[in-house]
Amino acid sequence: MPKTKTALYPGTFDPITKGHVDIVVRARHLFDEVIIAVALSTDKKPMFTLEERIHMCKTAVSDLDNVRVVGFDNLTVELAKEHNAGILIRGLRAVSDFEYELQLGYLNNSLDDTIETVYLMPRLKNAFISSSIVRNLLKFNGKTSHLLPSKVQEVIGSMKSCTLQ
């Protein structure tokens, strides 16, 4: 029986964007299972709670059969071990991302040398999208529908009337 390849895609996903989903769609064709791992990440002071971000991620990928979503608040390599994921997925939008992502990949490999990091690029049309850009637009009621999956846009729209004002 062939070994199952599980990949972990860790991040804050505050919120999950079309760029993130693009990476997930690419990864699911390379691996048997992709786990989106939503970090608590209090250091980054996320706009959305962990539960809200998990909900948005689950909503964004609800139609993808070999993708699941988990939340976490421990080292990424520990989470990877818990889920038998030997591969970490990281997205690269531009050359400026590479140095940070390379350091992170080396760090994770130094903590567990069985962990490999695979870097994937989103399609060019999604390469400029970042969660921080989306958050800034949301703060000023700017248009985000071209940056977010439609299902996530709907979730944020329903939350906005309750929590973001």
N, C-alpha and C positions, 0 to 999 in steps of 0.2 A: 504494500500500500504506500503510495507516495506521501511524502511529508507535506503537511499543510503549511502554507506560507501566510502568516498573519503579520500585517503591518500596522503600526500605531502612528497616528497622525496627531501629535500633541500641539496644543495651542490654547490661547485664551478665548478666541472666537467671540470677540466682544464688539459687534456681533459677527456671525458667520456671513461671509460675502459670496458673491458669484465667483470670485477668485478662489476662495477656499473650496467651494463645491467643484470647480473646474479641476483642482488638484485631486480631490476625492474621486471624481469620475475617471481620471487618468489612472490613478492608483488601483482602482478596483479591477482594471483590466490586466494589471500586472501581478496582483496578489489574490489569494483565495478569499481573504477577509481583510477588510480595512476597519480599524477601530478609531473613531474620532475621539480623542481624549481631551476633554475640556478642563483646563486647569483653574483651580480656585483663584490663584494669582492675585492675592490681596496687595502685593507690591505695586502692581500696575493700576490699582484703584479702578476696576472695571465699572462701566456705566450700568451694566446689567448684572443681576445676581447670578451665581453659579446655576441655580435652578432654571432661571430664564434662558441662560445661554445654552444649557443642555436641551431645553425644550425647543429653542430655535434651531439647533443643530439637528435634532431628531426630525423636526418638521421639514427642514431643507432636504434631508436625504431619505425621507419616508418611502420613496419609490425605488430606492436602490437596495437590491436584495442581499448583497454580501457586505453591507456596511452597518455598523452599529455605533452607538454613542455611549460614552461613560464619562463621569466626572472624576476628578482626582485632586489630591492635595498631598502628594509625596513626590519623590524623585521619579522622573520619567523612566529611568532604567528599571526601577522597582516595579512600576506599573506594567512595563513591557514584560517583565518576568511573570507577573501575576496572570497575564493573558497569553503567555507563550508566544509573544511577538518578538521576533529576532530582528525586525527591521523598523526603523523610525523613518517617517516621511517628513520632509521639510520642504516648504515652498520657497522658490526664489523668484522674485519679481524683477530685480535689477541687480547689476553688479554690486551695488551698495549693500545689498542683503548678504552677499556671499561671505564676506569676512566674518560677520557675526555668526552666521549659520555654520561655517567651517569650524570656528572655535567651539560652538555648541556640540557639533558632531564629534570633535576630538575629545571634549570633556566626557560626553556620554560613553564613548569607546574606552576612555581611561577608567571609568567606573565599572564597565562590563565589556570585556573585549569580544564577547560574542554578539554584541549589538552592532548592526550595520546601519548607516544613515544613507538614505536615497533622497536626492534632491530633484524635485520636479518643478517645472515652470508652467505657469498657467498660459492659456492662449493669449496672444498679443492683446486682444480686445479687453482682457481682464488684468493685464499686467500692472496697471496703475492703481488698481483698487486696493485699499487697505482699510482695516477696521477703524483706524484713527481718523481717516478722512470721513468715513461714514458717521462716526460719532460726532465730529465737528459739524457736519451737515445737519444731523438730528438736533443738535443743540439750538440751531438757528432755523429749524423747520425747513431746511433745504431739501431739494429733490434727491431722493436716494433710490428710487425704483429701478434705475439703470445699474445700480451697484449691488443690490440685494436680490436674492431669489424671491419670487413673488410671494411664496408662502411665508417667508420671513418678514417681508414688508407688511403683510397682513397682521402677523403676530405683533410686530412693533407698533403698528397703527392702533391696534386694540389696547396695547399696554400704554401707549403714549397718553391717551386721555386719562389714564388712571395714575401713572407713576412718573412720567417724565416732566410734567409741568410743575 
